[in-house]
Structure formats: structure tokens, C-alpha cells
């Protein structure tokens, strides 16, 4: 019979990492919020465009 396959690889992509500092977390949160706000603005613009096309 064939040898069993490893369920998880032992490569460098799996390992421990340093926890982010509070400052790094705050920057990441701010970037996510900004991206979300920009996405909402784009959706609002698309809705306006769609309303204009309905005429």
C-alpha cells in the first residue's frame, strides 16, 4: 500500500509569528476602516449611476 500523506506540511509558511504591537493593530484597523469607507462610497456611486440608467 502507498505511504500515508502528511496532513500538514512542515514548511516555513506554517509557524509562529510575533504578535503585532498595539500601534500596528491600530494602523491595520484604520486601514481596514478606510478601505471599507471607500468601498461604500463606490457602491453609492454605482447606485446613482444605476438610477440614472433606469430613465
Secondary structure as GFF3:
##gff-version 3
##sequence-region A 1 55
A	DSSP	alpha_helix	22	53	.	.	.	ID=ss1
###
